[in-house]
Amino acid sequence: MLLRLITSIFASGTPRQKASNTAAADETGVVLARARKFLKQDMANGAVPARPIGESNDEAKGLLARARGLRASGNLVEASERYRETIGLDPHNVEAVYELGICECQQGDWLAAIASFCNALETDPANAHVYDELAVALSSLGFQEEALAGFDKAIRLKPDFAAAHFNRGTLLSTLGRHSEALRCFDLAISMHNDFVEAHYNRGNALLALFREEEALSSYATTVSLRGDFAEAHYNLGNTLSVLGKPKDALRSLECAIALRPHFAEAAYNASLCYLQTGAFSSGWRLYERRWQTPAQASFKRQFSQPQWSLDDDALGRTVLIHAEQGFGDTIQFCRYVSLVADRGWRVIVEVPASLKSLLGSLDGRMQVVARGEALPPFDMHIPMLSLPGAFRTELHTIPSKVPYLEADHMRVEHWKRMLGKKTAGIRIGLMWSGRTTSRNERKRAIPLQLLTMAFSTFDVELVSMQKEVPVEDQPVMNHDKRVRDFRESLEDFSETAALISNIDLVISIDTAVAHLAGALGKPVWILLPYAADWRWLLDRSDSPWYPSARLFRQSRQGDWSNVIEQLRHEIAESIATCSAMDLTDEAADS
């Protein structure tokens, strides 16, 4: 959440009527051209002399005072009228023209505001504050390069203008230019050390640059300066969570919720911290707040049928369970479908098309449909990730029986023929990268070259389970002939399940493939970043969700070296165990 230190904020008001789209475009072009003229003028050469500013008469002064009072009370429409009356009596009253522009910004009438700021500059072309607000209005209309020029002009006119440095940094952050933004926030803070918003946005920029420890310091400073700043407590909590400190994060998130009880994002993120620390009861309850967050509200399904609960009687009725979020979430939580069917309900499960075939093996009592297909009639519904809360799941009651998914036998035989006879004592499937578009990918992915170092001294057969190989890993794939590549054949998760069934061990980062291996009951070693997802809990090498899983965690943020060493050790033991079993089998045969 970025803050902008601007006088102009959105408020209720009546925007001006536009005669037509063509007329509006023409008006925008005229006003923008005028603004650009001022932005290009060279103040150092005195190219635009200031107009004389006369003394306002008593009537104009009285109207200006009334306009200010109306604006302060939120009566923006009437305030604008009083400003215009003031300007009618005193056309060169820069304060009145400038404040009219601010009032128009507050009503969201950015084009009128730009025109007003240009009018102010006609009289006072060296006014840094007017350029700053002009830039804000330009930015709000999407003219970002012009806005940057406006902030630059304001700063040239007034180098110690902290607010202009701040606003420039905020715009750069929205453009993804976080390093430049950080320099702006640092300048603003150097001029105004208790500049709360600058400390806050500095934290945001640092977080975007993956400099979490420094971001933490900025957010801590922010809340020390303004204890009632709910968003700062929220971001402080999020940063602590990213740093693998969910218990500390909870304290900050709870502060944010106390300050803003309807702060859905804080409640949702608090739910993840509760779940990660094993406090499932509180976690599932707050997890339902996810539908109130901007990120997920648009994905909430709108059905006329009520949401299912554990206390509802089946009575021959049908419930729709619809998947949400990622493939891994669906694979993990589809285990609850059988529990619903056990209570006598007819069950329809809606999932992404790439999972439809796979989930056909889940429970013969249910009907699987792909998202986008016509839904059969149903009486109630429930999002899939609401099922653990509905069943009041605790750590000791997690339905952990595996396998609960099964690969298609014909596909398994097909992959057996494709893979051929094992070329080494142990066949290992590798998954080292997920979606390259995900922001979290930078932390959870492991470079293929680094991962293969764990196998450098062992005779093992390596099989890539990647449907997509990151560009930076392709040279390693081309060079290391031990890694077999089947990406063209992995059309959906049914194919991946059949491949897994022909593999001795899956080694994967936190992806849907890891969940699939666990759901199939296949031995799977999951490589986790220092601050792992909530479902892997804290400080455990096992998972109550998947009995066949082992967890390998980073001991330091961003450092996979301990994981690679642990893999080396465990692979050596696995190979020794396999060799011992082979010798035992040979002795029995003789």
Number of C-alpha atoms within 10 A of each C-alpha: 10 17 14 19 16 17 14 21 15 13 15 13 17 12 13 11 7 11 8 9 9 10 11 14 12 12 15 17 12 12 19 18 12 15 23 15 11 19 22 12 14 11 16 10 8 11 10 17 13 14 12 10 13 10 11 17 11 9 13 21 17 13 21 24 16 17 28 21 14 17 21 12 10 16 17 24 18 15 26 23 14 24 26 19 18 27 21 12 15 20 18 22 23 22 14 28 27 24 25 29 32 29 32 29 26 22 22 23 21 24 22 22 29 30 20 24 27 26 21 25 24 17 20 20 21 22 17 23 19 29 30 28 27 31 32 32 29 23 18 17 16 11 14 19 12 20 27 22 18 30 30 21 25 28 21 15 17 15 15 16 20 23 27 30 26 31 27 27 31 28 24 20 21 13 11 14 16 22 15 15 27 24 16 24 29 19 21 26 21 13 16 15 12 16 18 21 23 32 27 27 27 32 31 29 29 20 20 17 15 14 14 21 15 15 26 22 16 23 26 20 18 27 20 14 15 15 15 16 19 22 25 31 27 28 25 30 30 26 26 23 23 20 18 20 17 27 16 15 25 25 16 25 31 19 21 27 21 13 16 15 12 13 19 20 22 29 27 23 24 29 27 24 29 24 26 20 19 18 15 22 17 16 22 25 16 21 22 16 20 19 17 17 15 11 10 14 12 11 11 12 13 8 9 9 13 12 16 20 16 13 8 11 12 17 9 9 14 20 24 27 26 22 22 19 11 11 19 16 17 22 24 21 19 25 25 18 20 17 14 21 19 11 12 15 22 20 23 23 25 24 24 16 16 15 20 19 19 23 25 19 16 18 17 10 15 22 15 26 22 18 17 10 9 8 14 10 11 14 16 20 22 20 17 24 22 19 23 19 20 15 17 14 15 16 13 8 11 16 17 16 13 17 18 20 22 20 22 18 11 10 17 20 15 14 19 17 11 11 16 9 8 13 13 13 17 20 18 22 24 24 27 24 24 24 13 14 8 10 10 11 14 14 17 22 23 22 14 21 14 13 19 17 14 20 18 10 10 15 15 19 19 23 21 20 26 20 18 15 20 16 9 11 14 13 12 15 17 12 9 12 10 17 21 17 17 15 14 9 12 17 11 15 21 24 20 24 23 24 25 26 24 20 21 15 20 27 25 26 23 25 21 20 28 26 24 28 28 29 27 21 20 23 20 27 24 27 27 23 24 20 24 21 19 17 16 22 19 18 9 12 14 17 17 18 21 26 18 19 24 18 21 23 23 19 15 14 14 15 15 23 15 14 20 20 13 15 20 18 12 13 17 17 12 15 17 13 12 14 14 12 12 13 12 11 11 10 9 8 7 5
